[in-house]
């Protein structure tokens, strides 16, 4: 009968960890979704700046060859 108590306690612990982790994951998803516009601006801005800089270097390198 003791094994049944141990099994119930272990199952309860496992379910508690799953619920805690799921709640954390939902919180992270909610925070990212709430700040999606700011995150997009912060990621898109540097990508556009790098692309612009590379295009200038590319144009400069090919104009010197002519």
C-alpha positions, 0 to 999 in steps of 0.5 A: 500500500505504501507504493500507492502513496509514493506513486500518488505523491510523485504524480502530484509532483510531476503535474505540479511541475508541468503546470508551473512550466506551462504557466511560465511558458504562457507568461513568456508568450503573452509578454512577447505578444504584447511587445511584438511591435517593439521587438519587430522595430528593434530587430528590423531596424538593424537589419535594414541598416546592415543591408543599406551599409552593405549595399553602399560598400558593394556599390563602392567596390564595383565603382572602383573597378570601372 
